[in-house]
Amino acid sequence: MSHQPIVVLPRLAALARQAAPKILEGVIAPLAVFYAALAVLGLKGALIAAVTWVYAGVGWRLVRRVPVPGTMILAVIAITVRALLGFWTGSAVIYFLQPELGTICISMVFLASVRLNRPLVQKLTLDYIHLPSAVLKHERVRRFFARITLLWAFVLLVNSSVSIWLLLHQSIGTYLLVRTATVAAISGLAVLFSVIAFRRVLGRLHQDPVPAPSA
């Protein structure tokens, strides 16, 4: 009887080394560019600088025919929403609200990807880990990615909801401090759960027979 190929999830340190450059470029760098430009050029100049950085990164990959990481796609969605709202209002409160609205938009993308049977967590995972096609087609793996994508949609919604409440009811200083700690805690627990669940799924694959190909 044929069995699924055994896939071992790399150590967390190895995953972190693989993920760090892409997260740095697609998430952290645009934020750093934004704040640096904000101090020199003001809000609208900062928005232009951040948008330019993200879109330039995508354009460079398209020209070189290099796959665009899922984290960068999410950054494009978020920065587009933030830039449109920033130019439209020019409000400081709306400025802090923008990333939260972007997070809500991304959570909707996560939900839609499950509905379309293309769970976004699967694409993000494949940016960092190679999985054989036989593994990706396994029902247990497909179900895992769908459920984890739903989990992360919920996590993003919770993070944004808590952040918006803090923004509207607390001082900016309190908002920044409490939001950072809360989002880090919730996201950290979700990452830990996701990794443990993924290891558990991969550990069981060798016990499942490969479905016979259809005639």
C-alpha positions as CSV (number, residue, x, y, z in Angstrom):
1,M,0.0,0.0,0.0
2,S,1.3,3.4,-0.9
3,H,1.7,6.1,1.7
4,Q,2.0,9.8,1.8
5,P,5.6,11.1,1.7
6,I,6.9,12.0,5.1
7,V,7.4,15.7,5.5
8,V,9.2,17.1,8.5
9,L,8.6,20.7,9.5
10,P,11.9,22.5,9.9
11,R,12.9,23.8,13.4
12,L,11.4,27.1,14.5
13,A,14.8,28.8,14.3
14,A,15.2,27.7,10.6
15,L,11.7,28.9,9.8
16,A,12.5,32.2,11.4
17,R,15.6,32.6,9.4
18,Q,13.7,31.9,6.2
19,A,10.8,34.1,7.1
20,A,12.7,37.1,8.5
21,P,13.9,38.6,5.2
22,K,10.4,38.5,3.6
23,I,8.7,39.9,6.7
24,L,11.4,42.6,6.9
25,E,10.8,43.7,3.3
26,G,7.1,43.3,3.2
27,V,6.0,44.4,6.7
28,I,8.7,46.1,8.8
29,A,10.5,48.1,6.1
30,P,7.4,49.8,4.8
31,L,6.6,50.9,8.3
32,A,10.1,52.2,8.9
33,V,10.0,54.1,5.6
34,F,6.7,55.6,6.5
35,Y,7.8,56.9,9.9
36,A,11.1,58.2,8.6
37,A,9.3,60.1,5.8
38,L,6.6,61.3,8.2
39,A,9.3,63.2,10.2
40,V,10.7,64.8,7.1
41,L,7.8,65.1,4.6
42,G,4.6,65.0,6.7
43,L,1.7,62.6,6.4
44,K,1.1,62.8,2.7
45,G,4.8,62.5,1.8
46,A,5.1,59.5,4.2
47,L,2.2,57.8,2.5
48,I,3.8,58.3,-0.9
49,A,7.1,56.9,0.3
50,A,5.5,53.8,1.9
51,V,3.4,53.1,-1.2
52,T,6.4,53.6,-3.5
53,W,8.5,51.1,-1.4
54,V,5.9,48.3,-1.5
55,Y,4.9,48.7,-5.1
56,A,8.6,49.0,-6.2
57,G,9.3,45.7,-4.5
58,V,6.4,44.0,-6.3
59,G,7.4,45.6,-9.6
60,W,11.0,44.5,-9.2
61,R,9.9,40.9,-8.7
62,L,7.6,41.0,-11.7
63,V,10.3,42.3,-13.9
64,R,12.7,39.6,-12.8
65,R,9.9,37.0,-12.9
66,V,10.4,36.1,-9.3
67,P,7.3,34.9,-7.3
68,V,5.8,37.6,-5.1
69,P,5.7,36.5,-1.5
70,G,2.2,36.3,0.2
71,T,3.4,38.7,2.9
72,M,4.1,41.3,0.2
73,I,0.7,40.8,-1.3
74,L,-0.9,41.5,2.1
75,A,1.4,44.6,2.5
76,V,0.2,45.9,-0.9
77,I,-3.5,45.5,0.2
78,A,-2.9,47.2,3.5
79,I,-0.8,50.1,2.2
80,T,-3.3,50.8,-0.5
81,V,-6.1,51.1,1.9
82,R,-4.0,53.3,4.3
83,A,-2.9,55.6,1.5
84,L,-6.4,56.2,0.1
85,L,-7.7,57.0,3.6
86,G,-4.8,59.1,4.5
87,F,-5.1,61.3,1.4
88,W,-8.8,61.5,1.7
89,T,-9.0,62.7,5.4
90,G,-5.5,63.9,6.5
91,S,-6.7,63.2,10.0
92,A,-4.3,62.1,12.8
93,V,-6.9,59.8,14.3
94,I,-7.7,58.3,10.9
95,Y,-4.0,57.9,10.4
96,F,-3.8,55.6,13.4
97,L,-7.0,53.9,12.4
98,Q,-5.8,53.1,8.9
99,P,-3.7,50.0,9.8
100,E,-6.6,48.6,11.8
101,L,-9.0,49.0,8.8
102,G,-6.3,47.4,6.6
103,T,-6.2,44.5,9.0
104,I,-9.9,44.1,8.8
105,C,-9.7,44.1,5.0
106,I,-7.0,41.4,5.1
107,S,-9.1,39.3,7.5
108,M,-11.9,39.5,4.9
109,V,-9.4,38.3,2.3
110,F,-8.6,35.3,4.5
111,L,-12.2,34.4,4.8
112,A,-12.8,34.8,1.1
113,S,-9.9,32.6,0.3
114,V,-11.5,29.7,2.4
115,R,-14.7,30.2,0.5
116,L,-12.9,30.0,-2.8
117,N,-11.1,26.8,-1.6
118,R,-7.7,28.6,-1.9
119,P,-6.9,29.1,1.8
120,L,-4.4,32.0,2.1
121,V,-2.4,30.4,4.9
122,Q,-1.4,27.6,2.5
123,K,0.1,30.2,0.1
124,L,1.9,31.9,3.0
125,T,3.3,28.6,4.1
126,L,4.5,27.7,0.7
127,D,6.5,30.9,0.6
128,Y,8.7,29.4,3.3
129,I,8.3,25.6,3.1
130,H,8.3,23.3,0.2
131,L,5.5,20.7,0.4
132,P,5.0,17.9,-2.2
133,S,1.9,18.1,-4.3
134,A,0.7,14.8,-2.9
135,V,0.8,16.3,0.6
136,L,-1.1,19.4,-0.5
137,K,-3.8,17.3,-2.1
138,H,-4.3,15.2,1.0
139,E,-7.7,15.8,2.6
140,R,-6.2,16.2,6.1
141,V,-3.8,18.9,4.9
142,R,-6.5,20.7,2.9
143,R,-8.8,20.7,6.0
144,F,-5.9,22.0,8.2
145,F,-5.1,24.9,6.0
146,A,-8.8,25.9,5.7
147,R,-9.2,25.8,9.5
148,I,-6.0,27.6,10.2
149,T,-6.9,30.3,7.7
150,L,-10.3,30.8,9.5
151,L,-8.3,31.0,12.8
152,W,-6.1,33.7,11.5
153,A,-9.1,35.6,10.0
154,F,-10.5,35.6,13.6
155,V,-7.2,36.6,15.1
156,L,-6.9,39.5,12.8
157,L,-10.4,40.6,13.5
158,V,-9.9,40.4,17.3
159,N,-6.6,42.3,17.0
160,S,-8.2,45.1,15.0
161,S,-11.3,45.3,17.1
162,V,-9.2,45.6,20.3
163,S,-7.0,48.2,18.7
164,I,-9.9,50.3,17.5
165,W,-11.5,50.3,20.9
166,L,-8.3,51.4,22.5
167,L,-7.8,54.1,19.9
168,L,-11.3,55.5,20.5
169,H,-11.3,55.3,24.3
170,Q,-7.7,55.8,25.4
171,S,-4.9,58.3,24.9
172,I,-2.6,57.8,22.0
173,G,0.2,56.8,24.4
174,T,-1.9,54.2,26.1
175,Y,-3.2,53.0,22.7
176,L,0.3,52.4,21.4
177,L,1.6,50.6,24.5
178,V,-1.4,48.4,25.2
179,R,-2.1,47.6,21.6
180,T,1.5,46.5,21.0
181,A,1.5,44.2,24.0
182,T,-2.0,42.8,23.2
183,V,-1.5,42.2,19.5
184,A,1.9,40.5,20.2
185,A,0.4,38.2,22.8
186,I,-2.6,37.2,20.7
187,S,-0.6,36.7,17.6
188,G,2.2,34.8,19.4
189,L,-0.3,32.3,20.8
190,A,-1.9,31.9,17.4
191,V,1.6,31.3,15.8
192,L,2.4,28.7,18.5
193,F,-0.9,26.9,18.0
194,S,-0.5,26.9,14.2
195,V,3.0,25.5,14.3
196,I,2.0,22.7,16.8
197,A,-1.1,21.8,14.8
198,F,1.0,21.7,11.6
199,R,3.6,19.4,13.1
200,R,0.8,17.2,14.3
201,V,-0.8,17.0,10.9
202,L,2.5,16.3,9.2
203,G,3.3,13.6,11.8
204,R,0.1,11.7,10.9
205,L,0.5,11.8,7.1
206,H,2.6,8.7,6.8
207,Q,-0.2,6.7,8.3
208,D,-2.7,7.7,5.6
209,P,-2.7,5.8,2.2
210,V,-2.4,7.8,-1.0
211,P,-5.7,7.9,-2.8
212,A,-5.5,5.7,-6.0
213,P,-5.4,7.9,-9.2
214,S,-8.6,8.0,-11.1
215,A,-8.8,6.2,-14.4
